[in-house]
Amino acid sequence: MSEMPADGDEKVIVDPDEDNLREPHANEAAQLVDATFAIAGRWLQRSDKFHSLARRNGINPESEKFRPLRRALGYFLQDEVRNGRRQVVLKSTWIVGPDSATSNPKTELAEIVEGWSELAQTVKSPGAKAHFFDLLVYRGGPNTPERAAQAISAYVDFASASVSRVAVAEENHDVPLNERDCSLSLGRALSLLHIASASPQARALASKAAAAAFQHARVGLHSSVPRVGGTVSLLAVLTATAGRLDAEQRKELSRLIRQAMNSYRTFIHVVDELAELSILLDPATREEVSRERVEARLDSATDREPMVAMIFLEEAARLAKDLHIPDLAASATRLMQDLAKEDFGFHVIETTSSIPRELMSAQIHLLSQGRDWRESLESWLQGPPPSGDADSNRRNARESMAGTLMAFLPSVHFGADNLPRWHAETEDDRLLERLGWFEDLQLATNGDLLAVALNRIAEMHGVPPLEELALFLSGNGRGDYALGLALARSLRRYWHQDFEGSLHTSAVRVEAAARRLVLLLDEPAYSVARQNNPGKYVGLSDLLEILAQRDFDESWDRFIRSLLLGPVGKNLRHDVAHGFQVAEPGPATAALALRAFSLFVVLLWRPQSLVFPARKPPFWQPSWTIVDAAVSAIGSAGRSPAMIPRLMRIEAAAVWSHLKSLFWGRN
């Protein structure tokens, strides 16, 4: 013989010699059932308790005579929501095995059901009697209403007792009843009332079950140890059966629900559930309980760590807006703004890696090579997307997420204003978040390369004159000269070390250039006025969606989104436009913004390259005749008449250069 601990404090004597176990006598099955239901702390423990008690008494628990009992112990009570209403149901256990209840009582064999019927009549424990009558109710049949009435009465008797008494090893034991089991039993009694309605004692049983449930809920609310789960579950089932309550009982239920909202105010999800119950019971309370839901979140933010407080305040602000409570939404928002000034304790995690100097030099050379500033800038403008290849980044994101904890944990992104900007909650959100991480890594490296290449162009060829630079960037008049001039000014600010000025004048103009390109492609980009909403052009994100329909390269699309837009990108356009770019930007950030702006400025006179083939056409193509030159000049005359002579000289030089290249090519 050896001792091994069982559930709770009890020790069970287990006899390893199975051959010494005997078959049960006729009346021992009912006695073991009564003892099992009395000594087990929870419904789910009863199967284990039965086996241990049988062995302690030298009885074989695997006997064929115990088969109905073993099958019965495979069912347990569980509260769930069906058709929007809370109720307690009888469920089969998840335990697998030859005797586990993997089906439902309606499909059990006839001999099993006969055993249940016999035990229901012979057991004495209210919990056991309720369980077997409930199984027969679930099975169905002509006597179902009467059996439901007997189950209800037994469930109420079981839950109304404070302890159960059982004789074990010739000693009497008082076993305290589990509070959760009591609330489930009363909830099941209430849930069976509609089945027992055809029985003669239906009205008396409804009154008895409701009275016991109210008493149990009151005790739970005043308990020194919070009984949140059982109390709230019971209030929910009472609300679902409110049609069987009289007017006074409905008032009492409403009062208990409101009392529970105050008692459990620190449990936000409980307050939400109780508020729904209150509205179901009395729709007139909607406005009052809705305010309490928001106020509970505001209270939970008090005297908390800044990060925790911000989470509650954000929930309060969002909920207040959804519930149309403007004063509480404003209060929550003000508190968020004040809290944003606090130190959230963010930690910067840094890592370093080395790139071979030869590789860096080669990349910089490719981005700046040329005999003059035009050819060098052409090389810079033909560089690949700084955020990298979209397919490769997405593949890396998926592979890095596979089998890791980050694939399941939600996260919050904060903006430059220290306010929460976006929540990564779903699997797709977390994949997008990881994709943004890889893109940001690419931007950090390639931003430096773009900046060094720009500096090298100025070192080799000097800073180009503004007018010539503007003409070059506008395709000698074939594109948008005004945007070309704006880009030229931003470039010159960069070359004169005014990185902040360059950033602020280029990042905010990317949308204007993208919108001009969409209009050039004759795509709709204007939202007409409706009621009080004025007409306006769609934003940058929508413009990118339109361009994607015209085969705009996805890698470039991801670059623009990762650099300028949210939710996982740098959101640079928002921060710059709204004054959040407080820190002085470096050359890499300014160079990335210039690259984004230049992308659309160039496409304005070369829209056929939206697909960005592997072998790109020459960046700068001259006009072929004097007529083309004249047309270009006329197109630019309204913008800058003084530029016409210079434009004509450039066009003529281009024609002569192209003719020479044709002549040399033939030789």
C-alpha positions as CSV (number, residue, x, y, z in Angstrom):
1,M,0.0,0.0,0.0
2,S,1.2,3.5,-0.8
3,E,-0.1,7.0,-0.2
4,M,-0.4,9.7,-2.9
5,P,-2.0,13.1,-2.7
6,A,-5.4,13.7,-4.4
7,D,-7.2,17.0,-5.1
8,G,-7.5,19.2,-2.0
9,D,-5.9,18.2,1.3
10,E,-7.3,14.6,1.4
11,K,-4.9,11.7,1.0
12,V,-6.1,8.6,-0.9
13,I,-4.8,5.2,-0.1
14,V,-4.2,3.4,-3.4
15,D,-3.8,-0.3,-3.6
16,P,-1.5,-1.2,-6.5
17,D,-2.7,-4.8,-6.5
18,E,-5.7,-4.6,-8.8
19,D,-6.3,-8.4,-8.4
20,N,-7.6,-7.9,-4.8
21,L,-10.4,-5.5,-5.9
22,R,-13.9,-7.1,-5.7
23,E,-17.1,-6.6,-7.5
24,P,-19.6,-4.2,-5.9
25,H,-22.7,-5.3,-4.0
26,A,-26.2,-4.3,-5.1
27,N,-26.5,-1.2,-2.9
28,E,-22.9,0.0,-3.1
29,A,-23.2,1.9,-6.3
30,A,-25.7,4.4,-4.8
31,Q,-23.6,4.7,-1.6
32,L,-20.5,5.4,-3.7
33,V,-22.4,8.0,-5.7
34,D,-23.6,9.8,-2.6
35,A,-20.1,9.8,-1.1
36,T,-18.6,11.0,-4.4
37,F,-20.9,14.0,-4.7
38,A,-20.5,14.9,-1.1
39,I,-16.7,14.8,-1.0
40,A,-15.8,16.1,-4.4
41,G,-15.0,19.8,-4.4
42,R,-15.9,20.4,-8.1
43,W,-18.0,18.8,-10.8
44,L,-14.9,17.9,-12.8
45,Q,-13.3,16.2,-9.8
46,R,-16.1,13.6,-9.3
47,S,-14.8,11.0,-11.7
48,D,-11.4,10.9,-9.9
49,K,-13.1,10.9,-6.5
50,F,-15.3,8.0,-7.5
51,H,-12.3,5.9,-8.6
52,S,-10.3,6.7,-5.4
53,L,-13.3,6.0,-3.1
54,A,-14.0,2.7,-4.7
55,R,-10.4,1.5,-4.4
56,R,-10.3,2.6,-0.7
57,N,-13.2,0.3,-0.1
58,G,-11.6,-2.5,-2.1
59,I,-14.1,-2.2,-4.9
60,N,-13.2,-2.5,-8.6
61,P,-14.2,0.9,-10.2
62,E,-13.9,-0.6,-13.7
63,S,-16.7,-3.1,-13.0
64,E,-19.4,-3.4,-15.6
65,K,-22.0,-2.7,-12.9
66,F,-20.5,0.8,-12.6
67,R,-20.6,1.6,-16.3
68,P,-23.7,3.8,-16.1
69,L,-22.2,5.6,-13.2
70,R,-18.9,6.2,-15.0
71,R,-20.7,7.5,-18.1
72,A,-22.8,9.8,-15.9
73,L,-19.7,11.3,-14.3
74,G,-18.5,12.3,-17.7
75,Y,-21.1,15.1,-17.8
76,F,-20.7,18.4,-16.0
77,L,-22.4,21.8,-15.8
78,Q,-21.1,24.8,-17.7
79,D,-22.5,28.3,-18.3
80,E,-22.6,29.6,-21.8
81,V,-24.4,32.1,-24.1
82,R,-27.0,30.6,-26.5
83,N,-29.0,32.9,-28.7
84,G,-27.7,35.9,-26.8
85,R,-28.9,34.6,-23.5
86,R,-26.8,33.2,-20.6
87,Q,-27.8,29.8,-19.3
88,V,-26.3,26.7,-17.6
89,V,-26.1,23.6,-19.7
90,L,-25.1,20.0,-19.2
91,K,-21.9,19.2,-21.3
92,S,-19.9,16.1,-22.0
93,T,-16.4,16.1,-20.7
94,W,-13.3,16.6,-22.8
95,I,-11.7,13.5,-21.3
96,V,-11.2,10.7,-23.8
97,G,-11.3,7.0,-23.1
98,P,-13.5,4.0,-23.3
99,D,-16.0,5.3,-20.8
100,S,-15.8,9.0,-21.4
101,A,-19.0,10.9,-22.4
102,T,-18.0,12.0,-25.9
103,S,-21.5,12.1,-27.3
104,N,-24.7,13.4,-25.5
105,P,-27.3,11.7,-23.4
106,K,-29.7,11.4,-26.4
107,T,-27.4,8.8,-28.0
108,E,-26.5,6.8,-24.9
109,L,-27.4,3.0,-24.9
110,A,-30.7,1.9,-23.4
111,E,-29.0,0.0,-20.6
112,I,-27.0,3.1,-19.6
113,V,-30.2,5.2,-19.4
114,E,-31.9,2.4,-17.3
115,G,-28.9,2.6,-14.9
116,W,-29.3,6.3,-14.6
117,S,-33.0,6.0,-13.9
118,E,-32.4,3.4,-11.1
119,L,-29.7,5.6,-9.5
120,A,-31.9,8.7,-9.7
121,Q,-34.4,6.9,-7.5
122,T,-32.0,5.3,-5.1
123,V,-29.3,8.0,-4.4
124,K,-29.9,10.3,-1.4
125,S,-27.4,13.2,-2.0
126,P,-29.3,16.2,-3.6
127,G,-26.4,16.8,-5.9
128,A,-26.4,13.2,-7.2
129,K,-30.1,13.1,-7.5
130,A,-30.1,16.4,-9.5
131,H,-27.4,15.1,-11.8
132,F,-29.1,11.8,-12.7
133,F,-32.5,13.4,-13.2
134,D,-30.9,16.1,-15.3
135,L,-29.3,13.4,-17.5
136,L,-32.8,11.9,-18.0
137,V,-34.2,15.3,-18.9
138,Y,-31.5,15.7,-21.5
139,R,-32.3,12.2,-22.8
140,G,-35.9,13.2,-23.3
141,G,-39.1,11.2,-23.1
142,P,-42.7,11.3,-22.0
143,N,-41.9,12.1,-18.3
144,T,-39.4,14.9,-19.1
145,P,-41.3,17.8,-17.4
146,E,-41.7,15.8,-14.2
147,R,-38.0,14.8,-14.2
148,A,-37.1,18.4,-14.8
149,A,-39.1,19.4,-11.8
150,Q,-37.3,16.8,-9.7
151,A,-33.9,18.0,-11.0
152,I,-34.8,21.6,-10.2
153,S,-35.8,20.8,-6.6
154,A,-32.7,18.7,-6.1
155,Y,-30.4,21.4,-7.5
156,V,-31.9,24.0,-5.2
157,D,-31.6,21.7,-2.2
158,F,-27.9,21.0,-3.1
159,A,-27.0,24.7,-3.4
160,S,-28.9,25.7,-0.3
161,A,-26.8,23.6,2.0
162,S,-23.6,25.0,3.4
163,V,-21.9,21.7,3.8
164,S,-22.4,18.1,2.7
165,R,-22.1,15.2,5.2
166,V,-20.6,11.9,4.3
167,A,-19.4,8.8,6.2
168,V,-16.0,7.8,5.0
169,A,-14.1,5.0,6.8
170,E,-16.7,4.9,9.6
171,E,-16.3,8.6,10.3
172,N,-18.6,11.5,9.5
173,H,-17.1,14.3,7.5
174,D,-18.5,17.8,6.8
175,V,-17.3,18.9,3.4
176,P,-17.9,22.6,2.5
177,L,-19.7,23.0,-0.8
178,N,-17.9,24.7,-3.6
179,E,-19.3,28.2,-4.3
180,R,-19.0,27.9,-8.0
181,D,-20.8,24.6,-8.0
182,C,-23.6,26.1,-6.0
183,S,-24.1,29.0,-8.5
184,L,-23.9,26.6,-11.4
185,S,-26.5,24.3,-9.8
186,L,-28.9,27.3,-9.2
187,G,-28.3,28.5,-12.7
188,R,-29.1,25.1,-14.1
189,A,-32.3,25.0,-12.0
190,L,-33.3,28.3,-13.5
191,S,-32.4,27.1,-17.0
192,L,-34.7,24.0,-16.6
193,L,-37.7,26.0,-15.6
194,H,-39.1,26.3,-19.2
195,I,-38.9,22.4,-19.5
196,A,-40.7,21.9,-16.2
197,S,-43.4,24.4,-17.0
198,A,-45.8,21.6,-17.9
199,S,-45.5,20.0,-14.5
200,P,-48.0,20.8,-11.7
201,Q,-45.4,22.2,-9.4
202,A,-43.8,24.5,-12.0
203,R,-44.9,27.8,-10.3
204,A,-43.8,26.7,-6.9
205,L,-40.5,25.5,-8.2
206,A,-39.9,28.8,-10.1
207,S,-40.5,30.7,-6.9
208,K,-38.2,28.4,-4.9
209,A,-35.4,28.5,-7.5
210,A,-35.5,32.3,-7.9
211,A,-35.5,32.9,-4.1
212,A,-32.5,30.6,-3.7
213,A,-30.7,32.4,-6.6
214,F,-31.4,35.8,-5.1
215,Q,-30.1,34.8,-1.7
216,H,-27.0,33.3,-3.2
217,A,-26.3,36.4,-5.2
218,R,-26.8,38.6,-2.1
219,V,-24.4,36.5,-0.1
220,G,-21.9,36.7,-3.0
221,L,-22.0,40.5,-3.2
222,H,-21.5,40.9,0.6
223,S,-18.8,38.2,0.8
224,S,-15.4,39.3,2.1
225,V,-13.8,37.2,-0.6
226,P,-15.0,38.3,-4.1
227,R,-17.3,35.8,-5.8
228,V,-17.3,37.6,-9.1
229,G,-17.7,34.6,-11.5
230,G,-20.5,32.8,-9.7
231,T,-22.4,35.9,-8.8
232,V,-22.3,37.5,-12.2
233,S,-23.2,34.2,-13.9
234,L,-26.2,33.8,-11.6
235,L,-27.3,37.4,-12.3
236,A,-27.0,36.8,-16.0
237,V,-29.1,33.6,-15.8
238,L,-31.7,35.4,-13.7
239,T,-31.9,38.1,-16.3
240,A,-32.4,35.5,-19.1
241,T,-35.3,34.1,-17.1
242,A,-36.7,37.5,-16.1
243,G,-40.0,36.7,-17.9
244,R,-40.8,34.2,-15.1
245,L,-40.1,36.8,-12.3
246,D,-42.8,39.1,-10.8
247,A,-42.5,42.8,-10.7
248,E,-40.9,42.9,-7.2
249,Q,-38.3,40.3,-8.2
250,R,-37.4,42.3,-11.3
251,K,-36.8,45.3,-9.2
252,E,-34.7,43.3,-6.8
253,L,-32.7,41.9,-9.8
254,S,-32.1,45.4,-11.2
255,R,-30.9,46.6,-7.8
256,L,-28.5,43.6,-7.4
257,I,-27.1,44.3,-10.9
258,R,-26.4,47.9,-10.1
259,Q,-24.9,46.9,-6.7
260,A,-22.6,44.4,-8.5
261,M,-21.5,47.2,-10.9
262,N,-20.3,49.2,-7.9
263,S,-18.8,46.2,-6.0
264,Y,-16.9,44.9,-9.1
265,R,-16.0,48.3,-10.5
266,T,-12.3,47.4,-10.9
267,F,-13.2,44.5,-13.2
268,I,-13.8,46.4,-16.4
269,H,-15.1,43.4,-18.4
270,V,-17.5,42.5,-15.6
271,V,-18.9,46.1,-15.5
272,D,-19.5,45.8,-19.3
273,E,-21.4,42.5,-18.9
274,L,-23.5,43.8,-16.0
275,A,-24.3,47.0,-18.0
276,E,-25.6,44.8,-20.8
277,L,-27.8,42.9,-18.3
278,S,-29.2,46.1,-16.9
279,I,-30.1,47.3,-20.3
280,L,-31.8,43.9,-21.2
281,L,-33.8,44.1,-18.0
282,D,-34.7,47.8,-18.3
283,P,-33.7,49.7,-21.6
284,A,-34.3,53.0,-19.8
285,T,-31.0,52.5,-17.9
286,R,-28.9,52.5,-21.1
287,E,-27.6,56.1,-20.7
288,E,-26.8,55.7,-17.0
289,V,-25.0,52.4,-17.2
290,S,-23.1,53.5,-20.3
291,R,-21.7,56.4,-18.4
292,E,-20.7,54.0,-15.6
293,R,-18.8,51.8,-18.1
294,V,-16.7,54.8,-19.2
295,E,-16.3,56.1,-15.6
296,A,-15.1,52.7,-14.4
297,R,-12.2,52.9,-16.9
298,L,-11.4,56.5,-15.9
299,D,-11.3,55.3,-12.2
300,S,-9.0,52.4,-13.1
301,A,-6.5,54.9,-14.6
302,T,-6.2,56.7,-11.3
303,D,-2.9,56.2,-9.5
304,R,-1.5,53.8,-12.0
305,E,1.8,53.6,-13.9
306,P,1.7,56.0,-16.9
307,M,1.6,53.2,-19.4
308,V,-1.2,51.3,-17.6
309,A,-3.1,54.5,-17.1
310,M,-2.8,55.3,-20.8
311,I,-4.4,52.0,-21.8
312,F,-7.4,52.6,-19.6
313,L,-7.8,56.2,-20.7
314,E,-7.6,55.2,-24.4
315,E,-10.3,52.6,-23.8
316,A,-12.4,55.2,-22.0
317,A,-12.1,57.7,-24.8
318,R,-12.9,55.2,-27.5
319,L,-15.9,53.8,-25.6
320,A,-17.2,57.2,-24.9
321,K,-17.1,58.1,-28.6
322,D,-18.8,54.8,-29.5
323,L,-21.5,55.4,-26.9
324,H,-21.9,59.1,-27.9
325,I,-21.0,60.6,-24.5
326,P,-19.0,63.7,-25.6
327,D,-18.2,65.1,-22.2
328,L,-16.6,61.9,-21.0
329,A,-14.8,61.5,-24.3
330,A,-13.3,65.0,-23.9
331,S,-12.3,64.3,-20.3
332,A,-10.6,61.0,-21.2
333,T,-8.8,62.8,-24.1
334,R,-7.6,65.6,-21.9
335,L,-6.2,63.1,-19.4
336,M,-4.4,61.3,-22.2
337,Q,-2.9,64.5,-23.5
338,D,-1.7,65.4,-20.0
339,L,-0.4,61.9,-19.4
340,A,1.6,62.0,-22.7
341,K,4.0,64.5,-21.0
342,E,5.0,61.8,-18.5
343,D,7.9,59.5,-18.8
344,F,6.5,56.1,-20.0
345,G,9.8,54.4,-19.3
346,F,10.4,53.4,-22.9
347,H,13.7,51.6,-23.5
348,V,15.8,51.9,-26.6
349,I,17.2,48.6,-27.7
350,E,20.2,49.0,-30.0
351,T,22.1,46.5,-32.1
352,T,24.9,47.0,-34.5
353,S,26.0,45.2,-37.6
354,S,28.8,45.9,-40.1
355,I,28.6,46.2,-43.8
356,P,31.9,45.8,-45.8
357,R,33.4,49.1,-46.8
358,E,33.8,47.9,-50.4
359,L,30.1,47.1,-50.6
360,M,29.1,50.6,-49.2
361,S,31.5,52.3,-51.6
362,A,30.1,50.4,-54.6
363,Q,26.5,51.3,-53.6
364,I,27.4,55.0,-53.2
365,H,29.2,54.9,-56.5
366,L,26.1,53.5,-58.3
367,L,24.0,56.2,-56.8
368,S,26.2,59.1,-57.7
369,Q,28.2,58.2,-60.8
370,G,28.1,60.6,-63.8
371,R,30.2,63.0,-65.8
372,D,28.2,66.0,-64.5
373,W,25.6,66.8,-62.0
374,R,22.8,65.8,-64.3
375,E,24.1,62.3,-64.9
376,S,25.0,61.9,-61.2
377,L,21.5,63.0,-60.1
378,E,20.0,60.7,-62.7
379,S,21.9,57.8,-61.1
380,W,20.6,58.8,-57.7
381,L,17.0,59.0,-59.0
382,Q,17.2,55.6,-60.6
383,G,18.2,53.8,-57.4
384,P,16.0,50.9,-56.0
385,P,13.3,51.4,-53.4
386,P,15.0,52.3,-50.1
387,S,12.7,50.0,-48.1
388,G,13.8,47.0,-50.1
389,D,12.0,44.4,-52.1
390,A,8.4,44.0,-50.9
391,D,8.2,40.2,-51.5
392,S,11.5,39.6,-49.7
393,N,10.5,41.7,-46.7
394,R,7.2,39.9,-46.5
395,R,8.8,36.5,-46.7
396,N,11.3,37.5,-44.0
397,A,8.5,38.8,-41.8
398,R,6.6,35.5,-42.0
399,E,9.7,33.4,-41.4
400,S,10.7,35.4,-38.3
401,M,7.2,35.1,-36.8
402,A,6.9,31.4,-37.3
403,G,6.9,29.5,-33.9
404,T,7.6,32.7,-31.8
405,L,5.7,34.2,-29.0
406,M,5.4,37.6,-30.8
407,A,3.1,35.9,-33.3
408,F,0.4,35.8,-30.5
409,L,1.0,38.8,-28.3
410,P,-0.8,42.1,-29.1
411,S,1.2,45.3,-29.1
412,V,0.6,49.1,-29.1
413,H,2.4,51.6,-31.3
414,F,2.9,55.1,-29.9
415,G,3.4,58.2,-32.0
416,A,5.8,61.1,-31.7
417,D,3.3,62.8,-29.4
418,N,3.5,59.9,-26.9
419,L,-0.1,58.9,-27.6
420,P,-1.2,55.4,-28.7
421,R,-1.5,55.4,-32.5
422,W,-2.3,51.8,-33.4
423,H,-2.9,48.3,-31.9
424,A,-1.6,45.2,-33.5
425,E,-4.2,42.7,-32.3
426,T,-4.9,40.2,-35.1
427,E,-2.5,37.8,-36.8
428,D,-2.5,40.0,-39.9
429,D,-1.8,43.1,-37.7
430,R,1.2,41.4,-36.2
431,L,2.5,40.3,-39.6
432,L,2.2,43.9,-40.9
433,E,4.0,45.1,-37.8
434,R,6.9,42.7,-38.4
435,L,7.0,43.7,-42.1
436,G,7.3,47.3,-40.9
437,W,10.3,46.3,-38.8
438,F,12.2,44.8,-41.7
439,E,11.3,47.9,-43.9
440,D,12.5,50.2,-41.2
441,L,15.8,48.3,-41.0
442,Q,16.2,48.8,-44.8
443,L,15.4,52.5,-44.5
444,A,18.0,53.0,-41.8
445,T,20.7,51.6,-44.0
446,N,19.6,53.0,-47.4
447,G,18.8,56.4,-45.9
448,D,22.5,56.8,-45.0
449,L,23.5,55.6,-48.5
450,L,21.2,58.1,-50.2
451,A,22.5,60.9,-48.0
452,V,26.2,60.1,-48.6
453,A,25.5,59.9,-52.4
454,L,23.8,63.3,-52.4
455,N,26.8,64.8,-50.6
456,R,29.2,63.2,-53.1
457,I,27.3,64.7,-56.0
458,A,27.7,68.2,-54.6
459,E,31.4,67.5,-53.8
460,M,32.1,66.4,-57.4
461,H,30.0,68.8,-59.4
462,G,29.0,71.6,-57.0
463,V,25.4,72.6,-56.2
464,P,23.4,73.1,-59.4
465,P,21.7,76.4,-60.2
466,L,18.1,76.5,-59.1
467,E,16.6,77.1,-62.5
468,E,18.6,74.4,-64.3
469,L,17.9,71.9,-61.5
470,A,14.2,72.7,-61.7
471,L,14.1,72.2,-65.5
472,F,16.0,69.0,-65.2
473,L,13.6,67.6,-62.6
474,S,10.5,68.6,-64.5
475,G,11.8,66.8,-67.7
476,N,12.5,70.1,-69.4
477,G,8.9,71.2,-69.2
478,R,7.2,67.8,-69.9
479,G,6.3,67.3,-66.3
480,D,5.1,69.8,-63.6
481,Y,7.6,72.7,-63.4
482,A,6.1,74.0,-60.1
483,L,6.7,70.7,-58.4
484,G,10.1,70.4,-60.1
485,L,11.0,73.8,-58.7
486,A,9.8,72.8,-55.2
487,L,12.0,69.7,-55.3
488,A,15.0,71.7,-56.6
489,R,14.6,74.1,-53.6
490,S,14.4,71.1,-51.2
491,L,17.5,69.6,-52.7
492,R,19.5,72.8,-52.5
493,R,18.4,73.2,-48.8
494,Y,19.8,69.7,-48.3
495,W,23.1,70.6,-50.0
496,H,23.4,73.7,-47.8
497,Q,23.0,71.5,-44.7
498,D,19.5,72.7,-43.9
499,F,18.1,69.2,-43.3
500,E,15.1,70.4,-41.3
501,G,14.0,72.8,-44.0
502,S,14.6,70.2,-46.7
503,L,12.5,67.6,-44.8
504,H,9.6,70.0,-44.1
505,T,9.4,71.2,-47.7
506,S,9.6,67.7,-49.3
507,A,7.7,65.4,-47.0
508,V,4.5,67.4,-47.1
509,R,4.6,67.7,-51.0
510,V,4.7,64.0,-51.7
511,E,0.9,63.9,-51.6
512,A,0.6,66.8,-54.0
513,A,2.9,65.1,-56.5
514,A,1.1,61.8,-56.2
515,R,-2.3,63.5,-56.7
516,R,-1.0,65.3,-59.7
517,L,0.1,61.9,-61.2
518,V,-3.3,60.4,-60.5
519,L,-4.9,63.3,-62.3
520,L,-2.5,62.9,-65.2
521,L,-3.6,59.3,-65.5
522,D,-7.2,60.5,-65.7
523,E,-8.2,58.6,-62.6
524,P,-10.9,59.9,-60.2
525,A,-9.3,61.4,-57.1
526,Y,-11.9,63.9,-55.9
527,S,-14.6,63.3,-53.3
528,V,-17.7,65.4,-54.1
529,A,-19.4,67.4,-51.4
530,R,-22.1,65.7,-49.4
531,Q,-24.4,67.5,-47.0
532,N,-22.0,69.3,-44.5
533,N,-18.9,67.6,-45.9
534,P,-17.1,69.8,-48.4
535,G,-15.6,68.3,-51.6
536,K,-12.0,67.3,-51.3
537,Y,-9.3,65.2,-52.9
538,V,-8.6,61.8,-51.4
539,G,-5.5,61.3,-49.2
540,L,-2.1,59.8,-49.9
541,S,-3.1,56.3,-48.9
542,D,-6.1,56.3,-51.3
543,L,-3.9,57.8,-54.0
544,L,-1.5,54.9,-53.7
545,E,-4.4,52.5,-54.0
546,I,-5.4,54.1,-57.2
547,L,-1.9,54.0,-58.6
548,A,-1.7,50.3,-57.6
549,Q,-4.5,49.6,-60.0
550,R,-2.3,51.1,-62.7
551,D,0.6,48.6,-61.9
552,F,2.5,50.9,-59.6
553,D,5.4,48.8,-58.3
554,E,4.5,47.3,-54.9
555,S,8.1,47.9,-53.5
556,W,7.8,51.6,-54.2
557,D,4.3,51.6,-52.7
558,R,5.6,50.0,-49.5
559,F,8.5,52.6,-49.4
560,I,6.0,55.5,-49.4
561,R,3.8,53.9,-46.8
562,S,6.7,52.8,-44.6
563,L,8.3,56.2,-44.6
564,L,5.3,58.6,-44.6
565,L,2.2,56.8,-43.4
566,G,1.0,54.6,-40.6
567,P,0.2,52.4,-38.9
568,V,3.6,50.7,-38.7
569,G,5.7,53.1,-40.7
570,K,7.5,56.2,-39.5
571,N,4.4,58.3,-40.2
572,L,6.8,61.0,-41.1
573,R,4.3,63.0,-43.1
574,H,1.9,63.3,-40.2
575,D,4.6,64.2,-37.7
576,V,6.1,66.9,-40.0
577,A,2.7,68.3,-41.1
578,H,1.4,68.6,-37.5
579,G,4.6,69.9,-35.9
580,F,5.7,66.7,-34.0
581,Q,9.1,66.5,-35.7
582,V,10.7,68.3,-32.7
583,A,14.1,66.8,-32.9
584,E,16.5,68.1,-35.5
585,P,16.4,65.6,-38.4
586,G,19.6,64.2,-39.8
587,P,20.7,63.9,-43.4
588,A,19.4,60.3,-43.8
589,T,15.8,61.3,-42.9
590,A,15.9,64.3,-45.2
591,A,17.4,62.2,-48.0
592,L,14.6,59.6,-47.7
593,A,11.9,62.4,-47.9
594,L,13.6,63.8,-51.0
595,R,13.6,60.4,-52.6
596,A,9.9,60.0,-52.0
597,F,9.1,63.4,-53.4
598,S,11.4,62.9,-56.4
599,L,9.7,59.6,-57.3
600,F,6.4,61.2,-58.2
601,V,8.0,64.4,-59.7
602,V,9.9,62.2,-62.2
603,L,6.8,60.0,-62.9
604,L,4.9,63.2,-63.9
605,W,6.8,63.3,-67.2
606,R,7.5,59.6,-67.4
607,P,4.2,57.9,-66.3
608,Q,4.8,54.9,-68.6
609,S,7.5,53.7,-66.2
610,L,5.0,53.0,-63.4
611,V,5.9,49.3,-63.6
612,F,9.6,50.1,-63.1
613,P,11.1,47.5,-65.4
614,A,14.5,46.0,-64.5
615,R,16.2,47.9,-67.3
616,K,15.0,51.5,-67.0
617,P,14.9,53.9,-69.9
618,P,17.2,56.9,-69.8
619,F,16.1,59.5,-67.2
620,W,16.6,62.5,-69.4
621,Q,15.5,62.3,-73.1
622,P,15.9,65.4,-75.3
623,S,13.2,66.9,-77.6
624,W,13.7,65.8,-81.2
625,T,12.8,68.9,-83.1
626,I,12.6,72.6,-82.7
627,V,8.8,72.3,-82.6
628,D,9.1,70.1,-79.5
629,A,11.4,72.6,-77.9
630,A,9.0,75.4,-78.7
631,V,6.1,73.4,-77.1
632,S,8.2,72.8,-74.0
633,A,9.1,76.5,-73.9
634,I,5.4,77.6,-74.2
635,G,4.4,75.1,-71.5
636,S,7.0,76.7,-69.2
637,A,6.4,80.4,-70.2
638,G,3.5,80.9,-67.8
639,R,5.6,79.6,-64.9
640,S,8.9,81.4,-65.6
641,P,9.2,83.5,-68.8
642,A,12.9,84.2,-68.0
643,M,13.7,80.5,-68.4
644,I,12.7,80.3,-72.1
645,P,16.2,81.3,-73.5
646,R,17.9,78.9,-71.1
647,L,15.4,76.1,-72.0
648,M,16.0,76.6,-75.7
649,R,19.8,76.4,-75.2
650,I,19.4,73.2,-73.2
651,E,17.1,71.7,-75.8
652,A,19.5,72.6,-78.7
653,A,22.5,71.1,-76.8
654,A,20.5,68.0,-76.2
655,V,19.6,67.6,-79.8
656,W,23.2,68.1,-80.9
657,S,24.4,65.6,-78.2
658,H,21.9,63.0,-79.4
659,L,22.8,63.4,-83.1
660,K,26.5,62.9,-82.2
661,S,25.7,59.7,-80.3
662,L,23.7,58.4,-83.4
663,F,26.6,59.3,-85.7
664,W,29.2,57.6,-83.5
665,G,26.9,54.6,-83.0
666,R,26.8,54.1,-86.8
667,N,30.6,54.3,-87.1
